[in-house]
Amino acid sequence: MLLEHYVKKILQARVYEVAKETPLSAARFLSKRTHNQIMIKREDLQPVYSFKLRGAYNKMAQLTEEEKAQGVITASAGNHAQGLALAAKHMGVKAIIIMPRITPEIKVQAVRARGAKVVLKGDAFNEALEHALKLVDEQGMTYIPPYDDADVIAGQGTVGMEILRQHPQDLHAIFVPVGGGGLIAGIAAYVKYLRPEIKIIGVEAEDSACLQAALAADARVVLEQVGIFAEGVAVAQIGEEPFKVCRHYVDEVITVNTDEICAAVKDIFEDTRAVSEPSGALSLAGLKKYIEREQIQGQNLVCINSGANTNFDRLQHIAERTELGEKREAILAVTIPERPGSFKNFCKVIGKRMVTEFNYRYAHPEEAHIYVGVSVKPDGDDRNELIHALQEAGYPVMDLTDNELAKLHIRHLGGGRTQGAYHEEVYRFEFPERPGALLNFLNHLGHNWNISLFHYRNHGAAYGRVLVGLQVPAKDKKDVEVYLDKISYRYWRETKNPAYQLFLCEPKLDLA
Ligand SMILES: Cc1ncc(COP(=O)(O)O)c(C=O)c1O
């Protein structure tokens, strides 16, 4: 009944007055590399560079003339805001978008350019949402939700309808990015009704996997914290209406990490020349992981490039991590003797492999710690062979390829060892990026303890990353995290991280 209800709604959905039927493009390089037939649904080619227009327009198309006359409203800083703004412009309906004050100017401008009125309100999304709901009450405007609504889901479901029409042959699975679940619910409802043998596989970022958590608990759960690298899908709880469909019709959820998402951005670029945003490449990252896990060959697989609204400045960071995501780069800490000729000997062991990065600074009279990136073949054996060869040659080696502290900070801080920063405690933070964010962060940090290390690098992303060293006398140690919890940014204690110990900390630091 549920599926039939949705299939009818999807067949009647009004989206094509403003959205396009996007192509299902063959990903030739990737297909060849993985021995499968991979196709990418090009939702990045929509007029607002994401599929969100479909749901927003269909929802608006169901409004009465009276409701339209009152106007529509939503709270969003993302693709939904742009989708709604364009849908409203097309229908000649007044639209107000409430955005948190922290929203980057570029997004505010993009929505204004589509003719919507932007109101900046509150520091966090929830405050913006509260304000939007208040205006609904006071001014009788209609709230257009980003995913938790049957008409929005039906609009997104037209993506599934097009896929089946464009590829009527055998299809093993469709991989769908999941935020609040509107897109996957629409696609699953349509596809499972007509072609139940096709697997519907959700893909989530591993630090915002709210659908996976809900499926495991068989109830919607609220994630305590949500990673924001793929901001389009950074949702703490799966939508109520989407979950009604997902709990029965989604076959499984695969989670992927930041490096895997970045690698998928590159894959999409190589096959289509499109630059997707992280959320847009998410489903391809999951598709690749599935092929690797299942060792399948010769299957037809579809993923969705769901959006391309990326900030140009972010590309540097994405590019930096693609090789790691492809497992084509090994990051190693190698200890070599501090004497003439030893660097050359070390390079001999590396041999013809390409060195992607090299950081070294004198720290100790007898030994040198080198931070080195080396290109390796992606199968994992090559990395192990390299490590083995270095060990055979007598060099202690530590594999840092999966060490976030090393990849985010140490590579830009190589040789920053210190003398005399006693009792140093090191913490890594992630906080929402906005003008003045760094200053705000410093204000929060206060003056309780001396700051002995600070590293911040703007990735042009929606969030900032900071590494901080604090000199905390032993008697205060227990208080530090009580204090840091109050700042309410995500953080990790890194004092015992071997990358920190090798490259930054004082050699004889007491780590108790
Ligand atoms: C680019 C992109 N991909 C995927 C999603 C996830 O969609 P949903 O919230 O319907 O699961 C979004 C949501 O805004 C998005 O902007």
The ligand as a MOL file (V3000), in Angstrom:
LIG
                    3D

  0  0  0     0  0            999 V3000
M  V30 BEGIN CTAB
M  V30 COUNTS 16 16 0 0 0
M  V30 BEGIN ATOM
M  V30 1 C 24.0080 17.2380 -2.7050 0
M  V30 2 C 23.0820 16.4960 -1.7960 0
M  V30 3 N 23.1090 15.1540 -1.8210 0
M  V30 4 C 22.3040 14.4260 -1.0160 0
M  V30 5 C 21.4280 15.0260 -0.1280 0
M  V30 6 C 20.5640 14.1570 0.7780 0
M  V30 7 O 19.2110 14.2360 0.5030 0
M  V30 8 P 18.1300 13.8160 1.5910 0
M  V30 9 O 18.1760 14.8260 2.7050 0
M  V30 10 O 16.8480 13.8310 0.8570 0
M  V30 11 O 18.5100 12.4490 2.0810 0
M  V30 12 C 21.3550 16.4240 -0.0770 0
M  V30 13 C 20.4260 17.1200 0.8370 0
M  V30 14 O 20.3350 18.3010 0.8910 0
M  V30 15 C 22.2050 17.1820 -0.9300 0
M  V30 16 O 22.1810 18.5240 -0.9050 0
M  V30 END ATOM
M  V30 BEGIN BOND
M  V30 1 1 1 2
M  V30 2 1 2 3
M  V30 3 2 2 15
M  V30 4 2 3 4
M  V30 5 1 4 5
M  V30 6 1 5 6
M  V30 7 2 5 12
M  V30 8 1 6 7
M  V30 9 1 7 8
M  V30 10 2 8 9
M  V30 11 1 8 10
M  V30 12 1 8 11
M  V30 13 1 12 13
M  V30 14 1 12 15
M  V30 15 2 13 14
M  V30 16 1 15 16
M  V30 END BOND
M  V30 END CTAB
M  END
